[in-house]
Amino acid sequence: MTRRTIAVVSSGLREPSSTRLLADRLTAATVRELGALGVEADVEVVEVRLLAHDLTNMLLTGFAAGGLRTALDTVAHADGIIAVTPVFSGSYSGLFKNFFDVTEQGALAGTPVLLGATAGTPRHSLAIDHAMRPLFAYLRALTVPTGVFAATADFGATSQQDVSDESGALDQRVDRGARELAALVAAREPRTPSDPFAAPTSFEDLLRGL
């Protein structure tokens, strides 16, 4: 069985949060879909709220310290990304934007991304298409067709009449988005970081270069 790494970026502001809850559901569905394709998933979660101070420091100094450096490397080396944000004033949260502002240029180019968003009401459901997709298009990431939005009421929906939009129950949207992400991730070559010490230049070759 082949292996792929999935980075989950969740920018909820509280613990627990509906944003993390949606991220976990998307992750579980993606792992299941990858398994059906013969791919084992290594999941690494980035809780952006825990990096708030490091993000501010990097924006001011240009230096990524501690956990932020690890988180940025996790995202840059992932075979696929699940990115979930709460929606404020019709767009992604400031912390979510700050995190992707400081990713290295080109780090997400070609990486499959499943987008998710949460809000109190379905009035914010278009935030994925009018705010998140343009951001990831600029980062040259490959977003899957299905974005998964969940309003507060969706987490308690028990019937088709209870859901917040006409696209179907939350579980159906989650499963569809996960299938799309899994198919893209499984079809790609593993995106493993290069090891600068894997093939060192011999001392003789270094001298020959002089």
BAVO-633192 format. One record per residue (C-alpha): residue in one letter; x, y, z. Coordinates in Angstrom, 2 decimals. Each point is the difference from the previous one (the first is absolute). Layout:
BAVO-633192
@code->a; X->X; Y->Y; Z->Z .
...
***
This chain:
BAVO-633192
@code->m; X->0.00; Y->0.00; Z->0.00 .
@code->t; X->1.35; Y->3.41; Z->-0.96 .
@code->r; X->0.05; Y->2.91; Z->2.45 .
@code->r; X->-0.94; Y->3.63; Z->-0.33 .
@code->t; X->0.07; Y->2.90; Z->2.46 .
@code->i; X->-3.10; Y->2.11; Z->0.62 .
@code->a; X->0.45; Y->3.37; Z->1.75 .
@code->v; X->-3.10; Y->1.28; Z->1.78 .
@code->v; X->-0.05; Y->3.76; Z->0.62 .
@code->s; X->-2.70; Y->1.02; Z->2.46 .
@code->s; X->-0.36; Y->3.62; Z->1.08 .
@code->g; X->-2.78; Y->-0.20; Z->2.55 .
@code->l; X->0.39; Y->2.42; Z->2.90 .
@code->r; X->-1.35; Y->-2.14; Z->2.82 .
@code->e; X->0.31; Y->-3.48; Z->1.44 .
@code->p; X->-2.16; Y->-1.76; Z->-0.92 .
@code->s; X->-1.03; Y->1.74; Z->-3.22 .
@code->s; X->-2.34; Y->-0.81; Z->-2.85 .
@code->t; X->2.91; Y->0.74; Z->-2.35 .
@code->r; X->2.12; Y->-2.79; Z->1.50 .
@code->l; X->-3.04; Y->-2.27; Z->0.05 .
@code->l; X->-0.49; Y->0.49; Z->-3.73 .
@code->a; X->3.73; Y->-0.44; Z->-0.61 .
@code->d; X->-0.07; Y->-3.32; Z->1.87 .
@code->r; X->-2.98; Y->-1.23; Z->-2.01 .
@code->l; X->1.67; Y->0.93; Z->-3.26 .
@code->t; X->3.20; Y->-1.70; Z->1.14 .
@code->a; X->-1.72; Y->-3.24; Z->1.01 .
@code->a; X->-1.85; Y->-0.16; Z->-3.31 .
@code->t; X->3.17; Y->0.71; Z->-2.00 .
@code->v; X->1.96; Y->-2.70; Z->1.86 .
@code->r; X->-2.81; Y->-2.45; Z->-0.70 .
@code->e; X->-0.13; Y->0.88; Z->-3.70 .
@code->l; X->3.79; Y->-0.26; Z->-0.33 .
@code->g; X->-0.12; Y->-3.40; Z->1.66 .
@code->a; X->-2.52; Y->-1.17; Z->-2.58 .
@code->l; X->2.54; Y->1.02; Z->-2.66 .
@code->g; X->2.80; Y->-1.95; Z->1.66 .
@code->v; X->1.68; Y->3.03; Z->1.55 .
@code->e; X->0.88; Y->0.34; Z->3.67 .
@code->a; X->-0.23; Y->3.54; Z->1.35 .
@code->d; X->2.29; Y->1.69; Z->2.50 .
@code->v; X->-1.99; Y->2.90; Z->1.48 .
@code->e; X->1.67; Y->3.07; Z->1.49 .
@code->v; X->-2.22; Y->2.69; Z->1.57 .
@code->v; X->0.88; Y->3.69; Z->0.17 .
@code->e; X->-2.06; Y->1.93; Z->2.57 .
@code->v; X->0.57; Y->3.56; Z->-1.13 .
@code->r; X->-1.31; Y->1.61; Z->3.19 .
@code->l; X->2.94; Y->-1.54; Z->1.88 .
@code->l; X->2.37; Y->1.80; Z->-2.37 .
@code->a; X->-1.54; Y->3.47; Z->0.33 .
@code->h; X->2.95; Y->1.59; Z->1.83 .
@code->d; X->2.58; Y->-1.63; Z->-2.28 .
@code->l; X->-1.97; Y->1.21; Z->-3.03 .
@code->t; X->0.02; Y->3.58; Z->1.27 .
@code->n; X->3.71; Y->-0.21; Z->0.68 .
@code->m; X->0.71; Y->-1.34; Z->-3.49 .
@code->l; X->-2.06; Y->2.73; Z->-1.64 .
@code->l; X->2.07; Y->2.56; Z->1.90 .
@code->t; X->3.43; Y->-1.63; Z->-0.26 .
@code->g; X->-0.20; Y->-2.35; Z->-2.99 .
@code->f; X->1.26; Y->-2.88; Z->2.15 .
@code->a; X->-2.03; Y->-3.16; Z->0.68 .
@code->a; X->0.78; Y->-1.41; Z->3.42 .
@code->g; X->-0.89; Y->-3.15; Z->1.90 .
@code->g; X->-3.30; Y->-1.60; Z->-0.79 .
@code->l; X->-0.72; Y->2.32; Z->-2.90 .
@code->r; X->3.08; Y->-1.20; Z->-1.88 .
@code->t; X->-1.12; Y->-3.59; Z->0.51 .
@code->a; X->-3.54; Y->0.82; Z->-1.14 .
@code->l; X->1.17; Y->1.74; Z->-3.17 .
@code->d; X->2.24; Y->-2.95; Z->-0.85 .
@code->t; X->-2.90; Y->-2.38; Z->0.61 .
@code->v; X->-2.18; Y->1.85; Z->-2.50 .
@code->a; X->2.78; Y->0.43; Z->-2.56 .
@code->h; X->0.80; Y->-3.73; Z->-0.02 .
@code->a; X->-3.59; Y->-1.31; Z->0.08 .
@code->d; X->-1.45; Y->-2.07; Z->-2.83 .
@code->g; X->-3.41; Y->1.53; Z->0.67 .
@code->i; X->-1.46; Y->2.71; Z->2.23 .
@code->i; X->-3.30; Y->0.41; Z->1.83 .
@code->a; X->-0.45; Y->3.70; Z->0.84 .
@code->v; X->-2.90; Y->1.09; Z->2.20 .
@code->t; X->-0.80; Y->3.46; Z->1.32 .
@code->p; X->-2.81; Y->1.71; Z->1.89 .
@code->v; X->-1.67; Y->2.76; Z->-2.00 .
@code->f; X->-0.05; Y->3.55; Z->1.36 .
@code->s; X->-1.60; Y->2.89; Z->-1.90 .
@code->g; X->-0.42; Y->-2.16; Z->-3.08 .
@code->s; X->3.62; Y->-1.19; Z->-0.28 .
@code->y; X->2.68; Y->-2.20; Z->1.56 .
@code->s; X->1.42; Y->0.86; Z->3.41 .
@code->g; X->3.02; Y->2.25; Z->0.40 .
@code->l; X->2.05; Y->-2.81; Z->1.56 .
@code->f; X->-0.75; Y->-2.28; Z->-2.94 .
@code->k; X->1.12; Y->2.67; Z->-2.47 .
@code->n; X->3.11; Y->0.81; Z->2.03 .
@code->f; X->1.09; Y->-3.63; Z->0.00 .
@code->f; X->-0.19; Y->-0.30; Z->-3.76 .
@code->d; X->1.53; Y->3.48; Z->-0.39 .
@code->v; X->3.23; Y->-1.30; Z->1.50 .
@code->t; X->0.24; Y->-3.27; Z->-1.92 .
@code->e; X->2.99; Y->0.00; Z->-2.32 .
@code->q; X->-0.66; Y->1.07; Z->-3.58 .
@code->g; X->-0.87; Y->-3.02; Z->-2.11 .
@code->a; X->-0.30; Y->-2.34; Z->2.98 .
@code->l; X->-3.60; Y->-0.92; Z->-0.87 .
@code->a; X->0.37; Y->-0.03; Z->-3.79 .
@code->g; X->-1.88; Y->-2.99; Z->-1.39 .
@code->t; X->-0.96; Y->-1.34; Z->3.42 .
@code->p; X->-3.58; Y->-1.35; Z->0.20 .
@code->v; X->-2.06; Y->1.90; Z->2.57 .
@code->l; X->-3.45; Y->-0.67; Z->1.47 .
@code->l; X->-1.59; Y->3.21; Z->1.29 .
@code->g; X->-2.36; Y->0.19; Z->2.94 .
@code->a; X->-1.67; Y->2.84; Z->1.90 .
@code->t; X->-2.33; Y->0.40; Z->2.97 .
@code->a; X->-2.31; Y->2.77; Z->1.16 .
@code->g; X->-3.01; Y->0.57; Z->2.16 .
@code->t; X->-2.43; Y->0.32; Z->-2.90 .
@code->p; X->-0.12; Y->-1.16; Z->-3.65 .
@code->r; X->0.16; Y->3.64; Z->-1.13 .
@code->h; X->3.78; Y->-0.42; Z->-0.13 .
@code->s; X->-0.03; Y->-3.10; Z->-2.19 .
@code->l; X->1.46; Y->1.80; Z->-3.03 .
@code->a; X->3.18; Y->0.91; Z->1.88 .
@code->i; X->1.74; Y->-3.11; Z->-1.33 .
@code->d; X->-0.52; Y->1.03; Z->-3.61 .
@code->h; X->0.41; Y->3.77; Z->0.19 .
@code->a; X->2.79; Y->0.17; Z->2.62 .
@code->m; X->1.81; Y->-3.32; Z->0.51 .
@code->r; X->0.28; Y->-1.18; Z->-3.60 .
@code->p; X->1.62; Y->3.24; Z->-1.24 .
@code->l; X->2.54; Y->-0.20; Z->2.84 .
@code->f; X->1.04; Y->-3.55; Z->-0.87 .
@code->a; X->-0.06; Y->0.77; Z->-3.72 .
@code->y; X->2.56; Y->2.73; Z->0.71 .
@code->l; X->2.07; Y->-2.57; Z->1.91 .
@code->r; X->-0.28; Y->-2.27; Z->-3.07 .
@code->a; X->-1.55; Y->-2.82; Z->2.02 .
@code->l; X->-2.39; Y->-2.47; Z->-1.63 .
@code->t; X->-3.33; Y->0.35; Z->1.82 .
@code->v; X->-2.51; Y->-2.82; Z->-0.39 .
@code->p; X->-3.40; Y->0.89; Z->-1.53 .
@code->t; X->-1.98; Y->-0.57; Z->3.19 .
@code->g; X->0.42; Y->2.45; Z->2.85 .
@code->v; X->-1.65; Y->-1.00; Z->3.27 .
@code->f; X->-1.85; Y->2.68; Z->1.94 .
@code->a; X->-1.70; Y->-0.77; Z->3.31 .
@code->a; X->-2.30; Y->2.28; Z->1.95 .
@code->t; X->-0.66; Y->-0.63; Z->3.68 .
@code->a; X->-3.29; Y->-1.70; Z->-0.81 .
@code->d; X->1.71; Y->-2.48; Z->-2.34 .
@code->f; X->1.77; Y->-1.74; Z->2.84 .
@code->g; X->-3.36; Y->-0.92; Z->1.50 .
@code->a; X->-1.82; Y->-0.79; Z->-3.25 .
@code->t; X->-1.84; Y->-3.32; Z->0.12 .
@code->s; X->-2.05; Y->0.13; Z->-3.20 .
@code->q; X->0.07; Y->1.46; Z->-3.49 .
@code->q; X->-2.36; Y->2.72; Z->1.17 .
@code->d; X->2.42; Y->1.07; Z->2.74 .
@code->v; X->2.98; Y->0.83; Z->-2.18 .
@code->s; X->0.97; Y->3.56; Z->-0.74 .
@code->d; X->0.31; Y->-0.07; Z->-3.79 .
@code->e; X->-1.22; Y->-1.87; Z->-3.05 .
@code->s; X->3.28; Y->-1.85; Z->-0.63 .
@code->g; X->-1.00; Y->-2.76; Z->2.43 .
@code->a; X->0.85; Y->-1.13; Z->3.50 .
@code->l; X->3.37; Y->0.94; Z->1.50 .
@code->d; X->1.21; Y->-3.60; Z->-0.06 .
@code->q; X->-0.67; Y->-0.19; Z->-3.73 .
@code->r; X->2.00; Y->3.17; Z->-0.65 .
@code->v; X->2.83; Y->-1.24; Z->2.21 .
@code->d; X->0.14; Y->-3.34; Z->-1.80 .
@code->r; X->-0.04; Y->1.60; Z->-3.44 .
@code->g; X->2.80; Y->2.42; Z->0.84 .
@code->a; X->2.04; Y->-2.78; Z->1.59 .
@code->r; X->-0.35; Y->-2.21; Z->-3.08 .
@code->e; X->1.19; Y->2.83; Z->-2.24 .
@code->l; X->3.02; Y->0.72; Z->2.19 .
@code->a; X->0.89; Y->-3.67; Z->0.40 .
@code->a; X->-0.11; Y->-0.59; Z->-3.76 .
@code->l; X->2.42; Y->2.87; Z->-0.65 .
@code->v; X->2.36; Y->-0.95; Z->2.83 .
@code->a; X->0.10; Y->-3.68; Z->-0.98 .
@code->a; X->0.80; Y->0.86; Z->-3.62 .
@code->r; X->3.05; Y->2.12; Z->0.89 .
@code->e; X->3.53; Y->-1.05; Z->0.75 .
@code->p; X->0.81; Y->0.32; Z->3.72 .
@code->r; X->1.15; Y->3.48; Z->0.86 .
@code->t; X->2.83; Y->-0.83; Z->2.37 .
@code->p; X->2.51; Y->2.64; Z->1.10 .
@code->s; X->3.44; Y->-0.38; Z->-1.49 .
@code->d; X->2.78; Y->-1.04; Z->2.37 .
@code->p; X->3.13; Y->2.08; Z->-0.66 .
@code->f; X->2.09; Y->-2.70; Z->1.70 .
@code->a; X->-1.44; Y->-2.95; Z->-1.95 .
@code->a; X->2.64; Y->0.28; Z->-2.76 .
@code->p; X->2.88; Y->2.09; Z->1.33 .
@code->t; X->2.71; Y->1.25; Z->-2.34 .
@code->s; X->3.26; Y->-1.82; Z->0.64 .
@code->f; X->3.05; Y->1.92; Z->1.25 .
@code->e; X->1.83; Y->-0.98; Z->-3.19 .
@code->d; X->-2.70; Y->1.54; Z->-2.16 .
@code->l; X->0.07; Y->3.17; Z->2.07 .
@code->l; X->3.76; Y->0.27; Z->-0.52 .
@code->r; X->-0.41; Y->-0.73; Z->-3.71 .
@code->g; X->-2.40; Y->2.91; Z->-0.25 .
@code->l; X->2.69; Y->2.31; Z->1.26 .
***
